[in-house]
Amino acid sequence: MNILVVPTTDWIGHPVPNRLNFIFDILAENHNVYVLHFRLKKFQGFKPRKTKCTLIKTGWKEIDDPSTYYILNFSSHLRSIRRIIKDKRINIILSANILPSFMANFAGVPIVFDYLDHFEESASIYYPDSIFRKLVKNGVSFITRYNLKHAQSVITVTMELANLLHDFGIENVAVIPNGVDTDLLKPIQKPNAKSDLGLKGQVIGYVGSLEHWVDLELVVQALPRLNVTLLVVGPGLFTDYGEKIKTLARELDVEDKVIFTGVVRYTDLSTYLSAMDIGLNPLKKMKKNEFSAGGKVFNYLSCGRPVLSSRIVSLEKLLGNEIYYYDDLESFVNQTRFILDSNQDEMKYRLIAEKFDWRKIAFNYEEVLIRST
């Protein structure tokens, strides 16, 4: 197949790869995969990742803010989509964006839409305490529903999101969960990993972007009651959320118990994950989090680490009692103490992760694309 991917963001510049990066680098081994290359100025300082896909540069204006970028480059993206479809004889479009996906609807090629989370909340969360937030949320909601209704089929990550799509009137929905590269993320002996990073004692850790949908506030508030180090691995990209967490740590006098690493290359992530005694998935209560099961949980499991997560309905249905949950500050403290005081089976967690290896997931994804052509 000749496949055009309209991705969520800069394909090689964003420091945190998402599910499409993994899936389509695998599918590119047997198909011609072309990707619209959105060049967001925000990511120019990061080292670009390698990809097996063919990048098609698009957009004439490089801007930090994602919403402004897509609006101002509307016509450029439309021309690029039309040109690629004609020149590369595209059979199908996999779309996972908002405004560029809207333009793809008029290209005359079947579209599969990847509804990887609750788009309207994901887009608006970048504008906390702003009048612009409501405008973005309403606009994204309208365009996304148009995209969904005009897609040949829709892929999403959980049954909860599938049920939401059914409420929108979308019928042809396939559920394909997030996953992990188990060949790349492997357990390293915990003492060795801690030594390599200069860490001592018990470590609880978070890996991911620092944005307002994350609930590191609760984790920091728990630190005065726990004899642990909090390792925060990941960048703050579009908001000041990371700075707010640092300020909170200073106010609670636990600044010396928190380590922020900033951006870490995905290829180096095993060391950081393996240095943790617990991998954290702390998320605020919102549909975006309740309905989607993010990939970081599988990253922790792939390195043999127990996971402590906010109680999220989608994760409970997907993984059940294979991971741990908390409901509030008190239960977070109690669960953390329990996990740290108990023996954990590294191989058990690794085997769970292997069920969600990206190669298995890519095979299911390919089947949906073939059926939709």
BALOBA-1460 file (C-alpha; in Angstrom, 3 decimals):
// residues 373
<rec num="1" residu="m" x="0.000" y="0.000" z="0.000"/>
<rec num="2" residu="n" x="0.927" y="3.624" z="-0.459"/>
<rec num="3" residu="i" x="-0.018" y="5.272" z="2.832"/>
<rec num="4" residu="l" x="-0.123" y="8.948" z="3.762"/>
<rec num="5" residu="v" x="0.052" y="9.695" z="7.494"/>
<rec num="6" residu="v" x="-1.255" y="13.011" z="8.810"/>
<rec num="7" residu="p" x="0.340" y="12.882" z="12.292"/>
<rec num="8" residu="t" x="-0.504" y="14.630" z="15.542"/>
<rec num="9" residu="t" x="2.671" y="16.731" z="15.612"/>
<rec num="10" residu="d" x="6.235" y="17.018" z="14.305"/>
<rec num="11" residu="w" x="7.081" y="13.425" z="13.355"/>
<rec num="12" residu="i" x="10.790" y="13.498" z="14.220"/>
<rec num="13" residu="g" x="11.151" y="16.690" z="16.248"/>
<rec num="14" residu="h" x="8.772" y="16.049" z="19.159"/>
<rec num="15" residu="p" x="10.932" y="14.578" z="21.954"/>
<rec num="16" residu="v" x="8.260" y="12.063" z="23.008"/>
<rec num="17" residu="p" x="7.338" y="9.586" z="20.231"/>
<rec num="18" residu="n" x="3.697" y="8.518" z="20.106"/>
<rec num="19" residu="r" x="1.968" y="5.365" z="18.909"/>
<rec num="20" residu="l" x="1.979" y="6.348" z="15.241"/>
<rec num="21" residu="n" x="5.766" y="6.677" z="15.202"/>
<rec num="22" residu="f" x="6.196" y="3.088" z="16.340"/>
<rec num="23" residu="i" x="3.403" y="1.564" z="14.277"/>
<rec num="24" residu="f" x="4.306" y="3.178" z="10.969"/>
<rec num="25" residu="d" x="8.047" y="2.644" z="11.281"/>
<rec num="26" residu="i" x="7.108" y="-1.041" z="11.462"/>
<rec num="27" residu="l" x="4.602" y="-0.854" z="8.588"/>
<rec num="28" residu="a" x="7.167" y="1.013" z="6.471"/>
<rec num="29" residu="e" x="9.110" y="-2.243" z="6.251"/>
<rec num="30" residu="n" x="6.425" y="-3.610" z="3.899"/>
<rec num="31" residu="h" x="4.555" y="-0.530" z="2.633"/>
<rec num="32" residu="n" x="5.371" y="2.902" z="1.243"/>
<rec num="33" residu="v" x="4.617" y="5.246" z="4.131"/>
<rec num="34" residu="y" x="4.674" y="9.017" z="3.569"/>
<rec num="35" residu="v" x="4.313" y="11.404" z="6.498"/>
<rec num="36" residu="l" x="3.397" y="15.091" z="6.463"/>
<rec num="37" residu="h" x="6.285" y="16.767" z="8.243"/>
<rec num="38" residu="f" x="4.876" y="19.513" z="10.470"/>
<rec num="39" residu="r" x="7.847" y="21.634" z="11.518"/>
<rec num="40" residu="l" x="6.864" y="23.243" z="14.800"/>
<rec num="41" residu="k" x="9.424" y="25.816" z="15.913"/>
<rec num="42" residu="k" x="9.070" y="24.597" z="19.507"/>
<rec num="43" residu="f" x="10.957" y="21.399" z="18.683"/>
<rec num="44" residu="q" x="13.852" y="22.765" z="16.647"/>
<rec num="45" residu="g" x="16.239" y="22.516" z="19.601"/>
<rec num="46" residu="f" x="15.713" y="18.769" z="20.003"/>
<rec num="47" residu="k" x="17.727" y="16.144" z="18.167"/>
<rec num="48" residu="p" x="15.464" y="14.652" z="15.451"/>
<rec num="49" residu="r" x="14.677" y="10.951" z="15.663"/>
<rec num="50" residu="k" x="15.362" y="8.532" z="12.843"/>
<rec num="51" residu="t" x="12.408" y="7.136" z="10.901"/>
<rec num="52" residu="k" x="11.829" y="4.523" z="8.210"/>
<rec num="53" residu="c" x="9.008" y="6.605" z="6.759"/>
<rec num="54" residu="t" x="9.407" y="9.167" z="3.983"/>
<rec num="55" residu="l" x="8.883" y="12.704" z="5.252"/>
<rec num="56" residu="i" x="7.080" y="15.274" z="3.096"/>
<rec num="57" residu="k" x="7.872" y="18.815" z="4.207"/>
<rec num="58" residu="t" x="4.857" y="21.069" z="4.463"/>
<rec num="59" residu="g" x="4.007" y="24.477" z="5.875"/>
<rec num="60" residu="w" x="5.622" y="27.816" z="5.134"/>
<rec num="61" residu="k" x="5.486" y="29.360" z="8.606"/>
<rec num="62" residu="e" x="7.289" y="27.873" z="11.618"/>
<rec num="63" residu="i" x="5.542" y="28.863" z="14.860"/>
<rec num="64" residu="d" x="5.736" y="27.724" z="18.500"/>
<rec num="65" residu="d" x="2.018" y="27.642" z="19.279"/>
<rec num="66" residu="p" x="0.407" y="24.547" z="17.676"/>
<rec num="67" residu="s" x="-3.051" y="26.056" z="17.080"/>
<rec num="68" residu="t" x="-1.646" y="29.155" z="15.392"/>
<rec num="69" residu="y" x="0.714" y="27.003" z="13.340"/>
<rec num="70" residu="y" x="-2.064" y="24.860" z="11.847"/>
<rec num="71" residu="i" x="-4.339" y="27.829" z="11.176"/>
<rec num="72" residu="l" x="-1.701" y="29.895" z="9.376"/>
<rec num="73" residu="n" x="-0.453" y="26.906" z="7.371"/>
<rec num="74" residu="f" x="-3.948" y="25.775" z="6.342"/>
<rec num="75" residu="s" x="-3.505" y="26.398" z="2.610"/>
<rec num="76" residu="s" x="0.037" y="25.012" z="2.500"/>
<rec num="77" residu="h" x="-1.029" y="21.765" z="4.136"/>
<rec num="78" residu="l" x="-3.958" y="21.422" z="1.735"/>
<rec num="79" residu="r" x="-1.686" y="21.816" z="-1.290"/>
<rec num="80" residu="s" x="0.770" y="19.305" z="0.138"/>
<rec num="81" residu="i" x="-1.928" y="16.698" z="0.718"/>
<rec num="82" residu="r" x="-3.282" y="17.052" z="-2.817"/>
<rec num="83" residu="r" x="0.202" y="16.895" z="-4.330"/>
<rec num="84" residu="i" x="1.245" y="13.805" z="-2.360"/>
<rec num="85" residu="i" x="-1.922" y="11.904" z="-3.224"/>
<rec num="86" residu="k" x="-1.355" y="12.524" z="-6.917"/>
<rec num="87" residu="d" x="2.424" y="12.079" z="-7.065"/>
<rec num="88" residu="k" x="2.665" y="9.057" z="-4.755"/>
<rec num="89" residu="r" x="-0.603" y="7.380" z="-5.814"/>
<rec num="90" residu="i" x="-1.805" y="7.179" z="-2.228"/>
<rec num="91" residu="n" x="-4.234" y="4.328" z="-1.488"/>
<rec num="92" residu="i" x="-5.264" y="5.419" z="1.996"/>
<rec num="93" residu="i" x="-4.764" y="8.246" z="4.484"/>
<rec num="94" residu="l" x="-4.214" y="7.618" z="8.187"/>
<rec num="95" residu="s" x="-5.183" y="10.809" z="9.947"/>
<rec num="96" residu="a" x="-4.664" y="11.791" z="13.583"/>
<rec num="97" residu="n" x="-4.765" y="15.568" z="13.556"/>
<rec num="98" residu="i" x="-7.530" y="18.161" z="13.564"/>
<rec num="99" residu="l" x="-7.349" y="20.896" z="10.948"/>
<rec num="100" residu="p" x="-5.035" y="19.074" z="8.474"/>
<rec num="101" residu="s" x="-7.306" y="16.044" z="8.779"/>
<rec num="102" residu="f" x="-10.285" y="18.213" z="7.880"/>
<rec num="103" residu="m" x="-8.568" y="19.153" z="4.618"/>
<rec num="104" residu="a" x="-7.761" y="15.533" z="3.863"/>
<rec num="105" residu="n" x="-11.499" y="14.795" z="3.715"/>
<rec num="106" residu="f" x="-11.665" y="16.484" z="0.310"/>
<rec num="107" residu="a" x="-8.760" y="14.565" z="-1.242"/>
<rec num="108" residu="g" x="-10.839" y="11.720" z="-2.706"/>
<rec num="109" residu="v" x="-8.946" y="8.962" z="-0.873"/>
<rec num="110" residu="p" x="-10.307" y="6.700" z="1.910"/>
<rec num="111" residu="i" x="-9.392" y="7.906" z="5.397"/>
<rec num="112" residu="v" x="-8.824" y="5.996" z="8.620"/>
<rec num="113" residu="f" x="-8.918" y="8.321" z="11.617"/>
<rec num="114" residu="d" x="-6.895" y="7.452" z="14.739"/>
<rec num="115" residu="y" x="-8.822" y="8.873" z="17.698"/>
<rec num="116" residu="l" x="-6.010" y="8.331" z="20.173"/>
<rec num="117" residu="d" x="-7.480" y="10.449" z="22.968"/>
<rec num="118" residu="h" x="-10.256" y="12.953" z="23.715"/>
<rec num="119" residu="f" x="-9.095" y="15.539" z="21.189"/>
<rec num="120" residu="e" x="-11.039" y="18.571" z="22.373"/>
<rec num="121" residu="e" x="-9.589" y="18.326" z="25.892"/>
<rec num="122" residu="s" x="-6.107" y="17.495" z="24.607"/>
<rec num="123" residu="a" x="-6.010" y="20.619" z="22.455"/>
<rec num="124" residu="s" x="-7.551" y="23.027" z="24.974"/>
<rec num="125" residu="i" x="-5.471" y="21.926" z="27.979"/>
<rec num="126" residu="y" x="-2.505" y="23.842" z="26.547"/>
<rec num="127" residu="y" x="-4.359" y="27.077" z="27.352"/>
<rec num="128" residu="p" x="-5.140" y="26.894" z="31.088"/>
<rec num="129" residu="d" x="-6.878" y="29.874" z="32.672"/>
<rec num="130" residu="s" x="-7.354" y="31.454" z="29.251"/>
<rec num="131" residu="i" x="-10.441" y="32.617" z="27.380"/>
<rec num="132" residu="f" x="-8.833" y="31.029" z="24.333"/>
<rec num="133" residu="r" x="-9.282" y="27.595" z="25.929"/>
<rec num="134" residu="k" x="-13.062" y="27.477" z="25.433"/>
<rec num="135" residu="l" x="-12.728" y="28.696" z="21.855"/>
<rec num="136" residu="v" x="-10.174" y="25.995" z="21.055"/>
<rec num="137" residu="k" x="-12.256" y="23.292" z="22.751"/>
<rec num="138" residu="n" x="-15.424" y="24.158" z="20.832"/>
<rec num="139" residu="g" x="-13.617" y="24.525" z="17.516"/>
<rec num="140" residu="v" x="-11.746" y="21.262" z="17.901"/>
<rec num="141" residu="s" x="-14.932" y="19.451" z="18.922"/>
<rec num="142" residu="f" x="-16.770" y="20.616" z="15.779"/>
<rec num="143" residu="i" x="-13.947" y="19.785" z="13.341"/>
<rec num="144" residu="t" x="-13.107" y="16.459" z="14.971"/>
<rec num="145" residu="r" x="-16.680" y="15.196" z="14.763"/>
<rec num="146" residu="y" x="-16.774" y="16.168" z="11.098"/>
<rec num="147" residu="n" x="-13.533" y="14.225" z="10.541"/>
<rec num="148" residu="l" x="-14.845" y="11.189" z="12.382"/>
<rec num="149" residu="k" x="-18.123" y="11.060" z="10.465"/>
<rec num="150" residu="h" x="-16.369" y="11.286" z="7.102"/>
<rec num="151" residu="a" x="-13.745" y="8.621" z="7.827"/>
<rec num="152" residu="q" x="-13.987" y="5.168" z="6.255"/>
<rec num="153" residu="s" x="-13.212" y="3.718" z="9.654"/>
<rec num="154" residu="v" x="-11.907" y="4.867" z="13.041"/>
<rec num="155" residu="i" x="-9.243" y="3.374" z="15.293"/>
<rec num="156" residu="t" x="-9.123" y="4.178" z="18.998"/>
<rec num="157" residu="v" x="-7.214" y="2.919" z="22.040"/>
<rec num="158" residu="t" x="-9.868" y="1.816" z="24.567"/>
<rec num="159" residu="m" x="-13.435" y="0.569" z="24.742"/>
<rec num="160" residu="e" x="-14.323" y="3.715" z="26.693"/>
<rec num="161" residu="l" x="-13.293" y="5.905" z="23.751"/>
<rec num="162" residu="a" x="-15.060" y="3.488" z="21.388"/>
<rec num="163" residu="n" x="-18.275" y="3.917" z="23.379"/>
<rec num="164" residu="l" x="-17.848" y="7.696" z="23.232"/>
<rec num="165" residu="l" x="-17.485" y="7.454" z="19.459"/>
<rec num="166" residu="h" x="-20.627" y="5.347" z="19.244"/>
<rec num="167" residu="d" x="-22.415" y="8.116" z="21.154"/>
<rec num="168" residu="f" x="-21.230" y="10.483" z="18.400"/>
<rec num="169" residu="g" x="-22.890" y="8.186" z="15.853"/>
<rec num="170" residu="i" x="-19.656" y="6.552" z="14.628"/>
<rec num="171" residu="e" x="-20.163" y="2.845" z="13.915"/>
<rec num="172" residu="n" x="-17.051" y="1.440" z="12.220"/>
<rec num="173" residu="v" x="-14.644" y="1.575" z="15.177"/>
<rec num="174" residu="a" x="-11.677" y="-0.708" z="15.889"/>
<rec num="175" residu="v" x="-10.034" y="-0.760" z="19.328"/>
<rec num="176" residu="i" x="-6.249" y="-1.115" z="19.136"/>
<rec num="177" residu="p" x="-4.465" y="-0.295" z="22.421"/>
<rec num="178" residu="n" x="-1.220" y="1.506" z="23.012"/>
<rec num="179" residu="g" x="1.929" y="-0.525" z="23.384"/>
<rec num="180" residu="v" x="5.675" y="-0.559" z="23.888"/>
<rec num="181" residu="d" x="8.914" y="-1.426" z="22.106"/>
<rec num="182" residu="t" x="9.982" y="-4.381" z="24.256"/>
<rec num="183" residu="d" x="13.163" y="-4.847" z="22.222"/>
<rec num="184" residu="l" x="14.324" y="-1.362" z="23.161"/>
<rec num="185" residu="l" x="12.953" y="-0.987" z="26.690"/>
<rec num="186" residu="k" x="14.428" y="-3.831" z="28.719"/>
<rec num="187" residu="p" x="15.109" y="-4.287" z="32.448"/>
<rec num="188" residu="i" x="18.527" y="-3.304" z="33.741"/>
<rec num="189" residu="q" x="19.684" y="-4.402" z="37.188"/>
<rec num="190" residu="k" x="18.189" y="-1.808" z="39.524"/>
<rec num="191" residu="p" x="21.389" y="-1.154" z="41.553"/>
<rec num="192" residu="n" x="23.333" y="-0.643" z="38.319"/>
<rec num="193" residu="a" x="20.726" y="1.723" z="36.884"/>
<rec num="194" residu="k" x="20.639" y="3.771" z="40.090"/>
<rec num="195" residu="s" x="24.415" y="3.912" z="40.203"/>
<rec num="196" residu="d" x="24.604" y="5.089" z="36.584"/>
<rec num="197" residu="l" x="22.238" y="7.970" z="37.407"/>
<rec num="198" residu="g" x="23.785" y="8.813" z="40.777"/>
<rec num="199" residu="l" x="20.641" y="7.818" z="42.677"/>
<rec num="200" residu="k" x="20.434" y="6.329" z="46.147"/>
<rec num="201" residu="g" x="17.629" y="4.864" z="48.209"/>
<rec num="202" residu="q" x="14.113" y="4.212" z="47.000"/>
<rec num="203" residu="v" x="12.979" y="5.978" z="43.836"/>
<rec num="204" residu="i" x="9.502" y="6.675" z="42.512"/>
<rec num="205" residu="g" x="9.418" y="8.058" z="38.999"/>
<rec num="206" residu="y" x="7.346" y="9.697" z="36.301"/>
<rec num="207" residu="v" x="8.145" y="9.599" z="32.573"/>
<rec num="208" residu="g" x="6.307" y="11.851" z="30.124"/>
<rec num="209" residu="s" x="5.513" y="15.396" z="29.117"/>
<rec num="210" residu="l" x="4.971" y="17.962" z="31.867"/>
<rec num="211" residu="e" x="1.547" y="19.377" z="31.062"/>
<rec num="212" residu="h" x="-1.572" y="20.317" z="33.010"/>
<rec num="213" residu="w" x="-3.343" y="16.975" z="32.538"/>
<rec num="214" residu="v" x="-0.699" y="15.383" z="34.804"/>
<rec num="215" residu="d" x="-1.208" y="15.354" z="38.590"/>
<rec num="216" residu="l" x="2.317" y="15.640" z="39.962"/>
<rec num="217" residu="e" x="0.928" y="18.093" z="42.527"/>
<rec num="218" residu="l" x="-0.442" y="15.165" z="44.557"/>
<rec num="219" residu="v" x="2.830" y="13.259" z="44.266"/>
<rec num="220" residu="v" x="4.869" y="16.209" z="45.548"/>
<rec num="221" residu="q" x="2.386" y="16.755" z="48.379"/>
<rec num="222" residu="a" x="3.016" y="13.153" z="49.450"/>
<rec num="223" residu="l" x="6.816" y="13.503" z="49.617"/>
<rec num="224" residu="p" x="6.999" y="14.858" z="53.208"/>
<rec num="225" residu="r" x="5.494" y="11.543" z="54.337"/>
<rec num="226" residu="l" x="7.673" y="9.264" z="52.194"/>
<rec num="227" residu="n" x="11.381" y="8.430" z="52.360"/>
<rec num="228" residu="v" x="11.843" y="8.438" z="48.594"/>
<rec num="229" residu="t" x="13.310" y="10.411" z="45.719"/>
<rec num="230" residu="l" x="10.952" y="11.532" z="42.956"/>
<rec num="231" residu="l" x="12.559" y="11.228" z="39.506"/>
<rec num="232" residu="v" x="10.751" y="13.287" z="36.853"/>
<rec num="233" residu="v" x="11.824" y="12.360" z="33.324"/>
<rec num="234" residu="g" x="10.488" y="14.493" z="30.494"/>
<rec num="235" residu="p" x="10.126" y="17.969" z="29.070"/>
<rec num="236" residu="g" x="7.747" y="20.841" z="29.622"/>
<rec num="237" residu="l" x="6.767" y="21.793" z="26.091"/>
<rec num="238" residu="f" x="3.881" y="24.221" z="25.765"/>
<rec num="239" residu="t" x="3.014" y="25.332" z="29.305"/>
<rec num="240" residu="d" x="4.657" y="26.298" z="32.601"/>
<rec num="241" residu="y" x="3.421" y="23.181" z="34.415"/>
<rec num="242" residu="g" x="6.928" y="21.944" z="35.206"/>
<rec num="243" residu="e" x="7.833" y="25.275" z="36.801"/>
<rec num="244" residu="k" x="4.680" y="25.120" z="38.932"/>
<rec num="245" residu="i" x="5.725" y="21.707" z="40.245"/>
<rec num="246" residu="k" x="9.201" y="22.991" z="41.079"/>
<rec num="247" residu="t" x="7.638" y="25.929" z="42.946"/>
<rec num="248" residu="l" x="5.356" y="23.580" z="44.892"/>
<rec num="249" residu="a" x="8.344" y="21.408" z="45.870"/>
<rec num="250" residu="r" x="10.136" y="24.492" z="47.225"/>
<rec num="251" residu="e" x="7.058" y="25.609" z="49.152"/>
<rec num="252" residu="l" x="6.750" y="22.163" z="50.788"/>
<rec num="253" residu="d" x="10.494" y="22.052" z="51.493"/>
<rec num="254" residu="v" x="10.984" y="18.844" z="49.489"/>
<rec num="255" residu="e" x="12.998" y="20.353" z="46.658"/>
<rec num="256" residu="d" x="15.986" y="18.140" z="47.564"/>
<rec num="257" residu="k" x="13.799" y="15.032" z="47.072"/>
<rec num="258" residu="v" x="12.829" y="15.843" z="43.460"/>
<rec num="259" residu="i" x="15.072" y="15.419" z="40.406"/>
<rec num="260" residu="f" x="14.034" y="16.827" z="37.015"/>
<rec num="261" residu="t" x="16.007" y="15.351" z="34.127"/>
<rec num="262" residu="g" x="14.433" y="17.263" z="31.248"/>
<rec num="263" residu="v" x="14.436" y="15.575" z="27.840"/>
<rec num="264" residu="v" x="15.872" y="12.059" z="27.702"/>
<rec num="265" residu="r" x="16.356" y="10.230" z="24.421"/>
<rec num="266" residu="y" x="13.975" y="7.301" z="24.059"/>
<rec num="267" residu="t" x="16.930" y="5.011" z="23.350"/>
<rec num="268" residu="d" x="18.333" y="5.858" z="26.812"/>
<rec num="269" residu="l" x="15.062" y="5.454" z="28.669"/>
<rec num="270" residu="s" x="15.655" y="1.911" z="29.974"/>
<rec num="271" residu="t" x="18.230" y="3.148" z="32.480"/>
<rec num="272" residu="y" x="15.832" y="5.710" z="33.956"/>
<rec num="273" residu="l" x="12.900" y="3.300" z="34.086"/>
<rec num="274" residu="s" x="15.011" y="0.536" z="35.614"/>
<rec num="275" residu="a" x="16.273" y="2.883" z="38.348"/>
<rec num="276" residu="m" x="12.707" y="3.295" z="39.621"/>
<rec num="277" residu="d" x="11.170" y="1.197" z="42.370"/>
<rec num="278" residu="i" x="7.720" y="2.372" z="41.214"/>
<rec num="279" residu="g" x="6.584" y="3.860" z="37.910"/>
<rec num="280" residu="l" x="3.911" y="6.528" z="38.363"/>
<rec num="281" residu="n" x="0.928" y="7.364" z="36.167"/>
<rec num="282" residu="p" x="-0.544" y="10.379" z="38.024"/>
<rec num="283" residu="l" x="-3.367" y="11.989" z="36.066"/>
<rec num="284" residu="k" x="-6.079" y="14.524" z="36.797"/>
<rec num="285" residu="k" x="-9.762" y="13.626" z="36.553"/>
<rec num="286" residu="m" x="-10.863" y="14.457" z="32.999"/>
<rec num="287" residu="k" x="-12.221" y="12.531" z="30.029"/>
<rec num="288" residu="k" x="-8.883" y="12.694" z="28.236"/>
<rec num="289" residu="n" x="-7.327" y="10.663" z="31.058"/>
<rec num="290" residu="e" x="-10.302" y="8.533" z="32.104"/>
<rec num="291" residu="f" x="-10.926" y="7.182" z="28.608"/>
<rec num="292" residu="s" x="-7.401" y="6.620" z="27.312"/>
<rec num="293" residu="a" x="-4.630" y="4.281" z="28.462"/>
<rec num="294" residu="g" x="-1.325" y="6.010" z="27.762"/>
<rec num="295" residu="g" x="1.847" y="4.290" z="26.687"/>
<rec num="296" residu="k" x="3.955" y="5.188" z="29.736"/>
<rec num="297" residu="v" x="2.317" y="2.409" z="31.762"/>
<rec num="298" residu="f" x="3.641" y="-0.159" z="29.276"/>
<rec num="299" residu="n" x="7.081" y="1.467" z="29.347"/>
<rec num="300" residu="y" x="7.329" y="0.872" z="33.094"/>
<rec num="301" residu="l" x="6.092" y="-2.702" z="32.751"/>
<rec num="302" residu="s" x="8.533" y="-3.431" z="29.936"/>
<rec num="303" residu="c" x="11.393" y="-2.638" z="32.311"/>
<rec num="304" residu="g" x="9.876" y="-4.871" z="34.980"/>
<rec num="305" residu="r" x="8.638" y="-2.115" z="37.274"/>
<rec num="306" residu="p" x="5.355" y="-2.028" z="39.239"/>
<rec num="307" residu="v" x="2.974" y="0.757" z="38.251"/>
<rec num="308" residu="l" x="1.004" y="3.012" z="40.577"/>
<rec num="309" residu="s" x="-1.687" y="4.935" z="38.709"/>
<rec num="310" residu="s" x="-4.552" y="7.270" z="39.387"/>
<rec num="311" residu="r" x="-7.706" y="5.152" z="39.362"/>
<rec num="312" residu="i" x="-8.712" y="5.292" z="35.708"/>
<rec num="313" residu="v" x="-11.587" y="3.241" z="34.349"/>
<rec num="314" residu="s" x="-9.894" y="2.383" z="31.049"/>
<rec num="315" residu="l" x="-6.755" y="1.075" z="32.757"/>
<rec num="316" residu="e" x="-8.743" y="-0.937" z="35.287"/>
<rec num="317" residu="k" x="-10.622" y="-2.668" z="32.468"/>
<rec num="318" residu="l" x="-7.472" y="-3.205" z="30.399"/>
<rec num="319" residu="l" x="-5.012" y="-4.330" z="33.083"/>
<rec num="320" residu="g" x="-7.172" y="-5.035" z="36.138"/>
<rec num="321" residu="n" x="-5.127" y="-5.886" z="39.228"/>
<rec num="322" residu="e" x="-1.879" y="-6.218" z="37.298"/>
<rec num="323" residu="i" x="-1.053" y="-2.644" z="38.386"/>
<rec num="324" residu="y" x="-1.805" y="-0.591" z="41.515"/>
<rec num="325" residu="y" x="-4.229" y="2.345" z="41.861"/>
<rec num="326" residu="y" x="-4.819" y="5.254" z="44.228"/>
<rec num="327" residu="d" x="-7.798" y="7.567" z="44.740"/>
<rec num="328" residu="d" x="-6.426" y="10.433" z="46.827"/>
<rec num="329" residu="l" x="-3.369" y="11.611" z="48.755"/>
<rec num="330" residu="e" x="-3.857" y="9.178" z="51.629"/>
<rec num="331" residu="s" x="-4.221" y="6.138" z="49.390"/>
<rec num="332" residu="f" x="-1.227" y="7.256" z="47.301"/>
<rec num="333" residu="v" x="0.958" y="7.302" z="50.410"/>
<rec num="334" residu="n" x="-0.377" y="3.939" z="51.617"/>
<rec num="335" residu="q" x="-0.037" y="2.242" z="48.232"/>
<rec num="336" residu="t" x="3.490" y="3.575" z="47.771"/>
<rec num="337" residu="r" x="4.552" y="2.230" z="51.164"/>
<rec num="338" residu="f" x="2.907" y="-1.123" z="50.441"/>
<rec num="339" residu="i" x="4.636" y="-1.550" z="47.067"/>
<rec num="340" residu="l" x="8.038" y="-0.515" z="48.421"/>
<rec num="341" residu="d" x="7.725" y="-2.934" z="51.343"/>
<rec num="342" residu="s" x="6.632" y="-5.926" z="49.232"/>
<rec num="343" residu="n" x="8.477" y="-8.226" z="46.863"/>
<rec num="344" residu="q" x="7.799" y="-7.405" z="43.220"/>
<rec num="345" residu="d" x="8.060" y="-9.922" z="40.360"/>
<rec num="346" residu="e" x="10.008" y="-8.193" z="37.595"/>
<rec num="347" residu="m" x="9.364" y="-10.997" z="35.092"/>
<rec num="348" residu="k" x="5.604" y="-10.844" z="35.703"/>
<rec num="349" residu="y" x="5.496" y="-7.200" z="34.621"/>
<rec num="350" residu="r" x="7.754" y="-7.843" z="31.659"/>
<rec num="351" residu="l" x="5.445" y="-10.601" z="30.395"/>
<rec num="352" residu="i" x="2.463" y="-8.261" z="30.594"/>
<rec num="353" residu="a" x="4.315" y="-5.696" z="28.474"/>
<rec num="354" residu="e" x="5.190" y="-8.307" z="25.843"/>
<rec num="355" residu="k" x="1.468" y="-8.805" z="25.168"/>
<rec num="356" residu="f" x="1.388" y="-5.162" z="24.039"/>
<rec num="357" residu="d" x="4.501" y="-5.141" z="21.888"/>
<rec num="358" residu="w" x="4.240" y="-2.666" z="19.002"/>
<rec num="359" residu="r" x="4.863" y="-5.366" z="16.390"/>
<rec num="360" residu="k" x="1.750" y="-7.254" z="17.462"/>
<rec num="361" residu="i" x="-0.228" y="-4.036" z="17.525"/>
<rec num="362" residu="a" x="1.086" y="-2.940" z="14.107"/>
<rec num="363" residu="f" x="-0.215" y="-6.192" z="12.580"/>
<rec num="364" residu="n" x="-3.753" y="-5.426" z="13.812"/>
<rec num="365" residu="y" x="-3.419" y="-1.857" z="12.614"/>
<rec num="366" residu="e" x="-2.384" y="-3.030" z="9.155"/>
<rec num="367" residu="e" x="-5.491" y="-5.214" z="8.906"/>
<rec num="368" residu="v" x="-7.755" y="-2.202" z="9.487"/>
<rec num="369" residu="l" x="-5.941" y="-0.171" z="6.833"/>
<rec num="370" residu="i" x="-6.214" y="-2.975" z="4.283"/>
<rec num="371" residu="r" x="-9.945" y="-3.438" z="4.940"/>
<rec num="372" residu="s" x="-10.511" y="0.294" z="4.528"/>
<rec num="373" residu="t" x="-8.880" y="0.701" z="1.093"/>
